[in-house]
Amino acid sequence: MNAPDIWSDPVAANRVVRALKALKAVAEPWHKHSARIAEIEEFFGLSEGEDPSFLGHLNEDIDGLRQELDRLEFYALLSGAFDRNDAILSINAGAGGTESCDWVSMLLRMYARWAQARSYDVTIIDILPGEEAGTKNVTAVVKGAYAYGYLRAEIGVHRLVRISPFDANKRRHTSFASVDVIPQVEGDVDLEIKPEEIKIDLYRSGGKGGQHVNTTDSAVRITHLPTGIIAQCQNERSQHQNKQVAMNILKSRLLEARRREQEDKRNQAYDSKQRIEWGSQIRSYVLHPYNLVKDHRTDHETGDAAGVLDGKLDPFIEAYLRQSRLKGQE
């Protein structure tokens, strides 16, 4: 950073800045906590263990330090190359018809409430309503520190069991929806997309948006012909803005596809094309005949199904990240 020509190449300079911030995020708290531990040891030596009130204050300091170290240890679980990035969240209805479309809407609300509790910003960029109710699929950008690092724990099929609100006979139904999360890449990533490799389609936005959105062909769909990967956006007011957002999402999806392909070569058990139906779920949400949410990867569970659907996801996310770290060390 002190090099006189650091900004002669803005792209390279921005990479250095991000790397520096990532290192400081870990190094500075570590040095701070190390200094506090040294202070506590020194104070304990001065007290000679004879002053109960002074020892009580030291114990409070130690408890506070332990909590901060636990948080610092948890951040070590979010040390992936893109964990600090914003996240592109996609939810798609699976087997179950209208039930699954309603389940997509419930999941979207769950993640929105979780994000709200963290002061993250959620922007829906593309949504397709269900034919009768709910949502067939939706794509949203979740902006906030470590958004991708947290939400990557949610990738997979989510299963809901409940009494159907759409069934006049009040029978129990099982619904499925898939959740995919990819990191939103920065604008300076090393990825070239040639003009002849993409197809751009314009269409009229179908959601709510006032006078402008529904009267012009401002929505943009971009297809990457070599891979078949599609990105689309209908949220912005202008065709140009939608194209920019769609291109950014396409670039993010291409990079993630490349990463997953490399990961698949290292681990043949990885399957990014699971069928969205029975037996492939990562988590089950049971609302009838009892309340239970269980993650089938970690066995973490809770009876507070309503709380989970209201955004209380952190225990599930933390359990998954800790398990992933342990597997990586084996």
Steps between C-alpha positions, in 0.01 A plus 500: 500500500795735557638445151493832308353338189236293680211680326652485153300181461164560676388138456811361668486772766142409591604138542775610740256717695254210541780266602622752758151543645456122526833462682428790736158353583679202656835644610377810683251318729766235568756759614234680703396182683862394555565834671192458720612152606840642599329776702278252684800284587685807631204617711454149641866496605464837671191390692677187631160335503399661830238761402164328421342811346802560278496135393130537421579784259773290339255211453257736325782614271589138427138410419474794262829410338387139458187614315705722269745216431208271416382756244851531361526122474169491314627756248783258427229274357427775249846511344409383150609701197151649450351472850514876554304567179135584453283201408271421209216290642275293273198298616312265265180304555529123470260209525170606656330746261330793668619376838863531392441846353364612836801336668733713283324813627538379858873435451548841342338662803717287732822617337376860483431498875839342569669767287301777666622389844858539372429839339560347157327636192288266285411598143278277284628518143283235335182323606246274333166469685326166529192431288265488799705624796854548623812521285646258245849644525670810630849645491616759752827670589585502872749775577703502819832391648543122472155457341627222273707342776187454709248418231709232326388282790148511354578347160283195434143372508268613782196286589178621663234279664175666605123503476434660163321837505398425139335165576133521598533160668788627719733217406871494572725591206875486436660777295852551367705799390865533405725777624816600316745766610797639310735786587448828319831568332676835482515688172872433451493120492710328237225361278449582135157458342509544124203674333443204268468269803187666636141546389303795637120493514278790603158451652238681702531480876224301663510619860378807683683815408266781412443664167847461349588140578205331337477714185848461351719205402759593763559155653814326374586130467857405407587146395860379490487275195801272573369401843127574482523705820233770518483825696213746494389818672174693499537704816668815368313778321707507183607237252863610538493454878336159469764395249782603733350305791432194282858504366638515853285205604601305189865561579445386859322183387771417247772537762303289747441233233873491436574469872245223549636312199847508652361393837309217334822367351650486849192348654291276276236474772404864447174526310385849402202366304298336773137437414266727693295230664486239775832368632726779380416763764760661724243621751143413597243738646216306661194699609264204541441276696779661709738795467857414406772640275790261443814537290585159357867588447581598858205349692443840660131542579253717686132492590468874435390465139321835507818670619707344222248607237521846652872515427672330796748311282831572672520175704450294181751706304760484777459122541552448128806728479663335802437154356640608164816627669546170687453299180754719328753420772454123475 
